[in-house]
Amino acid sequence: MENENLFESRIDLADLRETVARVREEIGKIIVGQHRMVELLLAALLADGHVLIEGVPGVAKTLTAKLLARTVSVDFARIQFTPDLMPSDILGTSVFNPKTTEFTFKAGPVFSNVILIDEINRAPAKTQSALFEVMEERQVTVDGQTYAMAPPFIVFATQNPLEHEGTYRLPEAQLDRFFFKVEVDYPSLGEEAAILTGHHEGRSPDHLDLVQPVLTSVQLADYQQKVRQVHLEEPLIQYIAQIIHQTRDHSALYLGASPRASIAVMTGAKALAAMRGRDFITPEDVQEIAYPVLRHRIILTPEQEMEGRRPDDVIKTILTRIEVPR
């Protein structure tokens, strides 16, 4: 984009970039590879958005989210989703106190700052619906009483691919509340060997104390504010709007993306730019962030699914059709 030199000094991002590098370093003490997953989790943290992490068992989905939470000096809670989990097990419940003859609210594990929900798609729809309000509005309503969540409030949720045994498809309304969907692949041959070497030398996931906090809640709030200030030119606003609009009028799609998706593309691109030391976004930032923002928000037609097409294939087609602003 033009006038890049003019934009460089608008926001001081040196501290943010240095902190991001330190967080990567801390996570790298235990995790081998998975650089893309770590980058997107960090971007979501800076953009104040929730993340759905999908991959087969054993590829460090839960461990990476847990380690990232350890690098931030805030409260952390892990919730293991199971088929018999009830909404009150997550949100909390009112308990009768015989001494005062009154009901007292006992907060559930969701009342924390960073929430790790493990295997989210193993719980039924009734339990999933308990997350709708808290994920979107950062509050919980129980027995007519509303309780606000203390910032920051970020949900990292892991899930196995839908074709695995005992999984449920998440409701579209809940999927739309996730900022990103990150797909985690198997490690490469070299990374697999490095994992074995690390375990042989004693750097196993059991040694979580190797990872130290490098970020406070105050710093995180400051960085999130800086991300919101990242510069965005009018042509890029139109570019993002065109991408989202194309999903609603595409022959391969049964359901397109919502306005929440366009905001997520914009904010995610800002976070990505800030992490790379820029206070302005580029078309490349938008294109890169479009995949994790859109892949869980669009639904292919049954015919396209039968042909083996994936959401990422359609997103790529849409991006190639739209003229890139320069």
C-alpha positions as CSV (number, residue, x, y, z in Angstrom):
1,M,0.0,0.0,0.0
2,E,1.1,3.6,-0.6
3,N,2.5,5.8,2.2
4,E,3.8,2.8,4.2
5,N,6.7,4.9,5.6
6,L,4.2,7.4,6.9
7,F,2.3,4.7,8.8
8,E,5.4,3.1,10.4
9,S,5.6,5.5,13.4
10,R,2.0,5.8,14.2
11,I,1.9,3.0,16.8
12,D,4.9,1.7,18.8
13,L,4.7,-2.1,18.3
14,A,8.3,-3.0,19.3
15,D,7.2,-4.2,22.8
16,L,4.3,-6.2,21.4
17,R,6.5,-7.9,18.8
18,E,9.2,-8.7,21.4
19,T,6.6,-10.2,23.8
20,V,5.2,-12.4,21.0
21,A,8.7,-13.6,20.2
22,R,9.2,-14.5,23.9
23,V,5.9,-16.4,24.1
24,R,6.9,-18.4,21.0
25,E,10.2,-19.1,22.7
26,E,8.5,-20.3,25.9
27,I,6.1,-22.6,24.0
28,G,9.0,-23.9,21.9
29,K,10.7,-25.3,25.0
30,I,8.2,-28.2,24.8
31,I,6.3,-28.0,21.5
32,V,8.1,-29.0,18.3
33,G,6.9,-27.3,15.2
34,Q,3.2,-26.3,14.9
35,H,4.3,-22.8,14.2
36,R,1.1,-21.9,12.3
37,M,-1.1,-23.0,15.2
38,V,0.9,-21.0,17.7
39,E,0.8,-17.9,15.4
40,L,-3.0,-18.1,15.0
41,L,-3.6,-18.7,18.7
42,L,-1.5,-15.6,19.5
43,A,-3.3,-13.6,16.9
44,A,-6.7,-14.6,18.4
45,L,-5.4,-13.6,21.9
46,L,-4.4,-10.2,20.6
47,A,-7.7,-9.8,18.8
48,D,-9.7,-11.0,21.9
49,G,-11.3,-13.9,20.0
50,H,-12.1,-17.5,20.7
51,V,-10.4,-20.4,18.8
52,L,-11.6,-23.8,17.7
53,I,-8.6,-26.2,17.2
54,E,-9.3,-29.3,15.1
55,G,-7.0,-32.3,14.6
56,V,-6.6,-36.0,15.2
57,P,-5.7,-37.1,18.7
58,G,-2.0,-36.7,19.7
59,V,-1.0,-33.7,17.6
60,A,-0.5,-31.4,20.7
61,K,-3.8,-29.4,20.4
62,T,-4.6,-29.4,24.1
63,L,-0.9,-29.1,25.1
64,T,-0.3,-26.0,22.9
65,A,-3.3,-24.2,24.2
66,K,-2.4,-25.0,27.8
67,L,1.2,-23.8,27.3
68,L,0.0,-20.5,25.7
69,A,-2.3,-20.0,28.7
70,R,0.7,-20.5,31.0
71,T,2.6,-17.6,29.3
72,V,-0.1,-15.2,30.4
73,S,-0.4,-14.3,34.1
74,V,-4.2,-14.8,34.4
75,D,-6.5,-17.5,35.8
76,F,-6.8,-20.7,33.8
77,A,-9.4,-23.4,33.7
78,R,-9.7,-26.6,31.8
79,I,-13.1,-28.3,31.1
80,Q,-13.2,-31.8,29.7
81,F,-16.4,-32.2,27.7
82,T,-18.1,-35.6,27.9
83,P,-21.5,-36.9,26.7
84,D,-23.0,-36.7,30.2
85,L,-21.8,-33.1,30.9
86,M,-24.6,-30.8,32.0
87,P,-24.8,-27.0,31.5
88,S,-24.6,-26.4,35.2
89,D,-21.3,-28.3,35.3
90,I,-19.9,-25.5,33.1
91,L,-21.7,-22.3,34.2
92,G,-22.4,-23.1,37.9
93,T,-25.6,-23.5,39.9
94,S,-27.5,-21.9,42.8
95,V,-27.0,-23.8,46.1
96,F,-29.5,-23.5,49.0
97,N,-27.9,-22.3,52.2
98,P,-29.9,-23.6,55.2
99,K,-28.3,-21.1,57.6
100,T,-29.5,-18.1,55.6
101,T,-32.4,-19.8,54.0
102,E,-31.3,-18.3,50.7
103,F,-29.8,-19.6,47.5
104,T,-26.1,-18.8,46.8
105,F,-24.6,-19.0,43.3
106,K,-21.7,-21.3,43.1
107,A,-19.7,-20.3,40.0
108,G,-18.6,-23.0,37.5
109,P,-15.2,-23.5,35.9
110,V,-16.1,-21.1,33.0
111,F,-15.6,-18.2,35.4
112,S,-11.9,-17.8,34.6
113,N,-9.8,-15.8,32.1
114,V,-8.4,-18.4,29.7
115,I,-10.7,-21.4,29.3
116,L,-9.5,-24.6,27.6
117,I,-12.4,-26.9,26.5
118,D,-11.0,-30.2,25.6
119,E,-12.9,-32.3,23.0
120,I,-15.8,-29.8,22.8
121,N,-17.7,-31.9,20.2
122,R,-18.2,-34.8,22.5
123,A,-20.9,-33.0,24.5
124,P,-24.5,-32.9,23.2
125,A,-26.4,-29.8,22.0
126,K,-27.9,-29.0,25.4
127,T,-24.4,-28.5,26.9
128,Q,-23.1,-26.7,23.8
129,S,-26.0,-24.1,24.1
130,A,-24.7,-23.2,27.6
131,L,-21.7,-21.5,25.9
132,F,-23.7,-19.3,23.5
133,E,-24.1,-16.3,25.9
134,V,-20.8,-16.4,27.6
135,M,-18.8,-16.7,24.4
136,E,-20.5,-13.8,22.7
137,E,-21.5,-11.4,25.5
138,R,-18.9,-12.4,28.1
139,Q,-21.6,-12.9,30.7
140,V,-23.6,-15.8,32.3
141,T,-27.3,-15.7,33.3
142,V,-28.4,-18.2,35.9
143,D,-31.8,-18.1,37.6
144,G,-32.5,-14.6,36.2
145,Q,-29.2,-13.2,37.6
146,T,-26.5,-12.0,35.2
147,Y,-22.8,-12.4,36.1
148,A,-20.1,-10.6,34.0
149,M,-16.9,-12.3,33.1
150,A,-13.6,-10.5,34.1
151,P,-11.4,-9.6,31.2
152,P,-9.6,-11.1,29.5
153,F,-12.0,-14.0,28.6
154,I,-10.7,-16.3,25.9
155,V,-12.0,-19.8,25.0
156,F,-9.6,-22.3,23.3
157,A,-11.6,-25.4,22.3
158,T,-10.2,-28.6,20.8
159,Q,-12.2,-31.1,18.8
160,N,-11.6,-34.3,16.8
161,P,-12.7,-34.5,13.2
162,L,-16.4,-35.2,12.9
163,E,-16.0,-38.6,11.4
164,H,-14.4,-39.9,14.6
165,E,-16.3,-42.0,17.1
166,G,-18.6,-40.3,19.6
167,T,-18.5,-36.7,18.1
168,Y,-21.3,-34.3,17.6
169,R,-21.5,-31.5,15.0
170,L,-21.5,-28.1,16.7
171,P,-24.4,-25.8,16.0
172,E,-23.8,-23.1,13.3
173,A,-24.6,-20.4,15.8
174,Q,-21.8,-21.6,18.1
175,L,-19.3,-22.1,15.3
176,D,-19.9,-18.5,14.3
177,R,-18.8,-17.4,17.8
178,F,-15.3,-18.8,17.2
179,F,-12.9,-16.2,15.8
180,F,-10.7,-18.8,14.2
181,K,-10.8,-22.5,13.3
182,V,-7.3,-23.9,13.3
183,E,-6.7,-27.2,11.5
184,V,-3.7,-29.1,12.9
185,D,-1.8,-31.6,10.8
186,Y,0.6,-34.3,11.6
187,P,4.3,-33.2,12.2
188,S,6.8,-33.6,9.4
189,L,9.4,-36.4,9.5
190,G,12.0,-34.1,10.9
191,E,9.7,-32.7,13.5
192,E,8.7,-36.3,14.5
193,A,12.4,-37.1,15.0
194,A,12.8,-33.9,17.1
195,I,9.8,-34.9,19.3
196,L,11.4,-38.2,20.0
197,T,14.8,-36.6,20.8
198,G,13.1,-34.1,23.1
199,H,11.4,-36.9,25.1
200,H,14.6,-38.9,25.2
201,E,16.4,-35.9,26.7
202,G,13.7,-35.3,29.3
203,R,11.8,-32.4,27.6
204,S,8.4,-34.1,27.9
205,P,4.9,-32.4,28.2
206,D,5.0,-33.4,31.9
207,H,7.5,-30.6,32.5
208,L,5.1,-27.7,32.2
209,D,7.1,-25.7,34.7
210,L,9.6,-25.1,32.0
211,V,7.2,-22.5,30.5
212,Q,7.1,-19.2,32.4
213,P,4.6,-16.3,32.2
214,V,5.8,-13.4,30.1
215,L,2.6,-11.4,29.7
216,T,0.2,-9.8,32.3
217,S,-3.4,-9.0,31.8
218,V,-2.6,-5.3,31.8
219,Q,-0.1,-5.8,29.0
220,L,-2.5,-7.9,27.1
221,A,-5.2,-5.3,27.3
222,D,-2.7,-2.7,26.1
223,Y,-1.7,-4.8,23.1
224,Q,-5.3,-5.5,22.2
225,Q,-5.9,-1.8,22.2
226,K,-2.9,-1.3,19.9
227,V,-4.2,-3.9,17.6
228,R,-7.5,-2.1,17.2
229,Q,-5.6,1.1,16.2
230,V,-3.8,-0.6,13.3
231,H,-4.4,1.4,10.1
232,L,-6.9,0.2,7.5
233,E,-7.4,1.9,4.2
234,E,-10.7,2.2,2.5
235,P,-9.8,-0.1,-0.5
236,L,-9.1,-2.9,2.0
237,I,-12.4,-2.4,3.7
238,Q,-14.1,-2.9,0.4
239,Y,-11.9,-5.9,-0.3
240,I,-12.9,-7.6,2.9
241,A,-16.6,-6.8,2.3
242,Q,-16.3,-8.3,-1.2
243,I,-14.8,-11.6,0.1
244,I,-17.6,-12.0,2.6
245,H,-20.3,-11.1,0.1
246,Q,-19.0,-13.7,-2.4
247,T,-19.5,-16.4,0.2
248,R,-23.3,-15.6,0.2
249,D,-23.6,-15.9,-3.5
250,H,-21.5,-18.9,-4.4
251,S,-22.9,-21.9,-6.1
252,A,-20.8,-24.3,-4.1
253,L,-22.0,-22.9,-0.7
254,Y,-25.3,-23.7,1.1
255,L,-24.5,-21.1,3.8
256,G,-22.3,-18.0,3.6
257,A,-20.5,-16.0,6.2
258,S,-22.1,-13.5,8.6
259,P,-21.1,-9.9,9.3
260,R,-19.3,-11.3,12.3
261,A,-16.9,-13.0,9.9
262,S,-16.1,-9.7,8.1
263,I,-15.2,-8.1,11.4
264,A,-13.1,-11.1,12.3
265,V,-11.2,-10.9,9.0
266,M,-10.5,-7.2,9.7
267,T,-9.4,-7.7,13.3
268,G,-7.4,-10.8,12.6
269,A,-5.5,-9.1,9.8
270,K,-4.8,-6.3,12.2
271,A,-3.4,-8.7,14.8
272,L,-1.3,-10.5,12.2
273,A,0.2,-7.2,11.0
274,A,0.9,-6.0,14.6
275,M,2.7,-9.3,15.4
276,R,4.9,-8.7,12.4
277,G,5.7,-5.1,13.4
278,R,3.4,-3.2,11.0
279,D,0.7,-0.8,12.0
280,F,-1.1,-1.2,8.7
281,I,-2.6,-4.3,7.1
282,T,-1.9,-5.5,3.6
283,P,-4.0,-7.6,1.1
284,E,-1.8,-10.5,2.0
285,D,-2.8,-10.2,5.7
286,V,-6.4,-10.4,4.6
287,Q,-5.9,-13.4,2.3
288,E,-3.9,-15.3,4.9
289,I,-6.4,-14.7,7.7
290,A,-9.5,-15.5,5.6
291,Y,-9.0,-19.2,5.8
292,P,-9.1,-19.7,9.6
293,V,-11.9,-17.1,9.8
294,L,-14.2,-18.5,7.2
295,R,-13.6,-22.3,7.0
296,H,-16.0,-23.1,9.9
297,R,-18.5,-20.4,9.0
298,I,-19.4,-21.6,5.5
299,I,-21.2,-24.8,4.6
300,L,-20.8,-26.6,1.3
301,T,-23.7,-27.9,-0.6
302,P,-24.2,-31.7,-0.3
303,E,-23.1,-32.2,-3.9
304,Q,-19.8,-30.4,-3.2
305,E,-19.2,-32.4,-0.1
306,M,-19.8,-35.7,-2.0
307,E,-17.2,-34.6,-4.6
308,G,-14.7,-34.2,-1.8
309,R,-14.3,-30.4,-1.8
310,R,-13.3,-28.6,1.4
311,P,-14.2,-25.1,2.6
312,D,-10.6,-24.0,2.1
313,D,-10.9,-24.9,-1.6
314,V,-13.9,-22.6,-2.0
315,I,-12.2,-19.8,-0.1
316,K,-9.2,-20.1,-2.4
317,T,-11.5,-19.8,-5.4
318,I,-13.2,-16.7,-4.0
319,L,-9.8,-15.0,-3.3
320,T,-8.6,-15.6,-6.8
321,R,-11.8,-14.1,-8.3
322,I,-11.6,-10.8,-6.5
323,E,-9.2,-8.0,-7.7
324,V,-6.6,-7.3,-5.1
325,P,-6.3,-3.6,-4.1
326,R,-2.8,-2.1,-4.5
